[in-house]
Amino acid sequence: MASDLDELMPRKPKVQTAIGEDLSAMSVRELEARIANLEAEIVRTKDALRARSATKSAADAFFKR
């Protein structure tokens, strides 16, 4: 049995790429990985936006706005 309620709560994933982070100490490999992470996040965000737009369009069509 968990002794602490915090152990029962789902953990948030660790942020790999923070916006506004100091880039001066990063190596070329770290910067390339950062760019790849940001590009993947852009794709994921655009997919979510398309899904929201499709839902809104379907609702608009249903309610004939």
Backbone bond lengths (Angstrom), bond angles and torsions (degrees), N, CA, C in turn:
res aa  C-N    CA-C-N  psi(-1)  N-CA   C-N-CA  omega(-1)  CA-C   N-CA-C  phi
1 M - - - 1.439 - - 1.523 109.39 -
2 A 1.339 116.18 137.36 1.456 120.72 -178.30 1.522 110.66 -69.65
3 S 1.308 115.62 133.27 1.456 119.36 -179.02 1.524 112.17 -86.89
4 D 1.318 116.71 -14.40 1.456 120.65 -177.48 1.527 108.78 -131.55
5 L 1.332 116.59 134.07 1.464 119.94 -179.41 1.528 112.21 -62.68
6 D 1.341 117.55 -27.98 1.459 120.40 178.50 1.527 111.80 -61.89
7 E 1.315 117.11 -27.65 1.460 120.41 178.80 1.523 111.64 -68.81
8 L 1.307 117.21 -23.39 1.461 121.50 -179.00 1.526 112.68 -84.84
9 M 1.329 116.68 -20.87 1.463 121.16 -177.53 1.520 109.70 -76.77
10 P 1.337 117.09 141.73 1.470 118.88 176.58 1.526 109.81 -65.22
11 R 1.293 115.44 142.68 1.463 119.93 -179.70 1.518 110.23 -89.75
12 K 1.321 115.30 140.33 1.457 120.38 175.81 1.524 108.35 -76.44
13 P 1.336 116.70 143.03 1.462 118.61 178.21 1.532 110.44 -65.42
14 K 1.313 115.34 146.71 1.457 120.62 179.13 1.531 108.89 -67.54
15 V 1.316 116.14 135.72 1.458 120.94 178.96 1.522 108.21 -73.25
16 Q 1.333 116.20 121.74 1.457 120.14 -179.61 1.521 111.36 -88.21
17 T 1.320 116.56 -33.52 1.452 121.19 -176.79 1.516 108.63 -129.61
18 A 1.308 115.97 113.43 1.457 120.60 179.92 1.528 109.30 -100.19
19 I 1.318 115.98 132.14 1.459 121.07 178.01 1.525 108.54 -68.80
20 G 1.322 116.92 135.91 1.453 122.06 178.86 1.520 114.20 83.93
21 E 1.313 116.22 4.18 1.462 121.62 -179.17 1.536 109.92 -65.56
22 D 1.340 116.39 145.65 1.462 121.72 177.88 1.534 108.95 -65.82
23 L 1.315 116.57 123.87 1.462 121.33 -176.34 1.525 112.72 -98.97
24 S 1.322 117.35 -9.52 1.462 120.91 -172.27 1.528 113.68 -63.87
25 A 1.300 118.95 -27.88 1.466 121.35 -177.72 1.524 112.96 -92.91
26 M 1.337 118.05 0.39 1.466 120.94 -176.43 1.520 110.93 -86.87
27 S 1.338 114.36 145.03 1.459 120.74 176.75 1.524 109.31 -80.01
28 V 1.324 115.56 170.86 1.464 120.82 177.60 1.529 109.47 -59.30
29 R 1.320 117.41 -43.55 1.465 121.55 -179.75 1.529 110.64 -62.19
30 E 1.330 117.55 -41.92 1.462 121.35 178.73 1.527 111.36 -65.98
31 L 1.326 116.34 -39.25 1.466 119.86 178.29 1.526 111.17 -66.80
32 E 1.331 116.92 -39.96 1.465 120.50 177.39 1.526 110.81 -64.11
33 A 1.324 116.98 -40.79 1.467 120.80 177.92 1.527 109.88 -65.08
34 R 1.323 116.35 -38.64 1.468 121.05 178.40 1.524 110.34 -61.80
35 I 1.321 116.65 -45.07 1.467 120.97 178.58 1.521 110.20 -61.24
36 A 1.321 117.55 -43.78 1.466 121.09 179.13 1.527 110.46 -61.42
37 N 1.334 117.23 -42.68 1.474 120.67 178.45 1.526 110.91 -62.91
38 L 1.328 116.51 -43.40 1.462 120.17 -179.45 1.534 111.19 -66.22
39 E 1.332 117.10 -40.48 1.464 120.03 178.02 1.527 111.03 -64.01
40 A 1.328 117.33 -40.07 1.462 120.82 177.39 1.521 110.36 -64.24
41 E 1.314 117.06 -38.61 1.465 120.91 178.97 1.527 110.93 -67.92
42 I 1.328 117.48 -36.18 1.466 121.16 176.28 1.524 109.97 -62.30
43 V 1.324 117.29 -44.85 1.471 121.35 178.49 1.526 110.23 -61.29
44 R 1.323 116.71 -45.50 1.466 121.22 179.96 1.524 111.15 -62.28
45 T 1.328 116.82 -40.61 1.461 121.67 179.78 1.522 110.99 -68.04
46 K 1.324 117.46 -41.75 1.469 120.53 177.98 1.526 111.10 -64.64
47 D 1.327 117.41 -37.92 1.468 120.74 176.11 1.528 110.80 -61.73
48 A 1.325 116.92 -42.96 1.467 120.87 178.41 1.524 110.45 -64.26
49 L 1.321 116.96 -39.99 1.461 121.38 178.68 1.529 111.15 -63.92
50 R 1.335 116.62 -42.49 1.472 120.26 177.38 1.527 110.73 -62.77
51 A 1.318 116.81 -40.67 1.468 120.51 179.25 1.525 110.35 -63.65
52 R 1.326 117.26 -42.15 1.471 120.54 179.10 1.531 110.57 -65.49
53 S 1.328 116.07 -40.52 1.465 120.37 179.23 1.523 111.16 -64.06
54 A 1.336 116.59 -40.11 1.463 120.53 179.15 1.524 110.36 -65.19
55 T 1.312 116.87 -40.49 1.468 121.01 178.43 1.525 110.20 -64.40
56 K 1.328 116.25 -43.15 1.458 120.46 179.72 1.531 110.67 -64.60
57 S 1.327 116.86 -42.43 1.462 120.60 178.61 1.519 111.48 -61.75
58 A 1.325 116.40 -41.30 1.458 120.15 178.87 1.524 110.81 -65.33
59 A 1.326 116.88 -40.57 1.465 120.23 178.37 1.523 110.82 -66.87
60 D 1.323 116.71 -41.56 1.467 120.43 178.23 1.521 110.89 -61.74
61 A 1.334 116.78 -42.18 1.456 120.37 179.44 1.535 110.76 -66.06
62 F 1.320 116.26 -39.16 1.449 120.19 179.83 1.529 112.00 -65.42
63 F 1.310 115.64 -42.01 1.470 120.40 -178.67 1.524 112.59 -93.07
64 K 1.342 116.69 1.33 1.480 124.18 176.50 1.518 111.99 50.47
65 R 1.288 114.77 57.68 1.478 120.46 177.44 1.494 110.67 -72.44
